[in-house]
Amino acid sequence: MAAHQQELDEIMEKMDVEKQRQQANLHQKLLERKKRRQEAQQRKQEREMAKELLEQKKELAEVRTQHVSNFMISN
């Protein structure tokens, strides 16, 4: 009976170790996924900011061109 109990205890211990290993792996995968999502969001924001900056530069160039045209016409 004691041998049987010891065998059950060993099986339970192995199951606990395996469960902890699986939980650690899952936690690591979740952290990696979160990091990838954050990096993707960062890249998206950088692209949007670059696009906005280009748009602002284009608008500024148009305003300057219009200003120069108006100045030339008035003189």
Helices and strands as residue ranges (DSSP letters): H 2-74
